[in-house]
Amino acid sequence: MMLPRTECGSSGHVVATRGVMLPSPDDRCGLFHAVRELDRFNPEDDPYGEHDFGALAFKDVRYFRKIDYYDLDLRYASPDPADPAFTVRVMTIMQTGEY
């Protein structure tokens, strides 16, 4: 489910799975805040140092967050992920058991 830009202060494209949408709105906003604050990356989660994947625990539940880089039409991979003129970033958040 693509979340509205205003939910929990999200400022970009966020896709959330059913396991993320089931908790209460307050818990969901707490999870989104924890995802925004995620700044710990380890070699298992981030072998190339791109910081586009991360794992975290929130209220005793494990979650993944993954950022993908699409073209402006959101159909294909971006031709230049580093250039926002050609790229739309989409973050997916899911419970680890949904992978």
Number of C-alpha atoms within 10 A of each C-alpha: 11 12 14 14 12 9 13 16 11 15 10 14 16 22 19 18 16 13 14 20 15 10 12 10 13 10 15 18 16 15 21 20 14 14 19 11 9 14 10 11 16 12 8 8 16 15 11 9 11 10 16 15 18 20 20 17 14 15 8 7 10 13 21 19 21 16 18 15 21 19 18 16 11 13 8 10 16 21 13 13 16 10 10 13 11 16 20 20 18 17 18 18 25 20 20 15 10 11 8
